[in-house]
Amino acid sequence: MKIKANIQRIGAFMTDGLVSLFKNLKLNSNKRGVSILLAVALIALIVCAGLGSIWLATQLLDSSSGTPGSDPDGDGLPFVGTLSILISESNTLSPSTAVSSTSDDYNIYHSNGVTLADVNDASDLGGKVDYTIGTATDFSVGSLDAGRLFMYVDPGTDYYLDVPETQEKNIGIISGYKKIDIDGDNYDEHLFELDVSGFDSNLDSNSAQITSYVYAEDTTIGLSSPADQDSLGTGTQTGTIEWQINTISAEYATCLARVYVVSNDTTFGSQADVTSLKVTSDYGEMAYAVGGDIIEDSGSKTWYFDIEVDNYRNLLDGILLPRPTGGTSYFTVTVGYETYFTNAANATSLTLYTVTIGADEALDAADSDSVTVGG
């Protein structure tokens, strides 16, 4: 890089200058003291000038927000110029299957010097350019962008966005993302930060390809019907009920928004109490609730589970449940309980409700199934 070469030249100049001066001082040490003072002053001047030059060059290097190790034009400055950007979509669970999205929306914005943390709504973004999947479109990156752009992603009403895969497979250009309501519909969308600093400003043509990875939504979700559990005995007894979110096709996904259990106890919790919830899949534990994560509502005789979904009406807060090819054809919902029956005739019905949310950001009708536990 030019700046590094200049630093080396500055260092060499300082070394040669200091050596020469020290030689002169040695040869002329018997001369008047004023000469020595002038020489020392000159040495100090050279050292200060050299250090100042190195500091300035270092600051220029540090101020570059380019891709680490990438500065093709050698000027230490972020890319400025025309960038041809092509956005495509890929099905995470079935890469060979074409993505046929409906109402998908991809836009790229100027950053105008702000960072992702500074963006609170659409007013914080610069002029946008609309992108059609599969069509390369030019974007004019300005110096004020400082090598940073923002990309709004909405894969449409039939697909969920696979954020981890999208980040990992575009690691050279996507540097982060934020969930934010950009289109003003009161629901969040993904806003990605693009690092375009490492492109070559000296070239007439630069191009970038971004792939959005998605899951196809399965809209045929249901619940299994486990057998009733009778003859549990009196006193405090513990057990579990295992439901399955089933009928989901391979290479599709759903998004879990809410889970709760309703009792038919005359006095809520007197005969049975719900103690835990666990949702598992081939990917492991997807949701878990125990203790304080279970919110009891005696008025509605309901146990609500805090499964770390901040807003169950917000698609981006939901828990994606993808089903790969060859994997288990269901997701397991295990509910733990305690019973306190005083005689064998006691019985309580526990009804599980699961609510999914569609790629269209609309809540689906709840699926439910009841299991009776008895003494």
Order of alpha helices (4+ residues) and beta strands (2+ residues): alpha-alpha-beta-beta-beta-beta-beta-beta-alpha-beta-beta-beta-beta-beta-beta-beta-beta-beta-beta-beta-beta-beta-beta
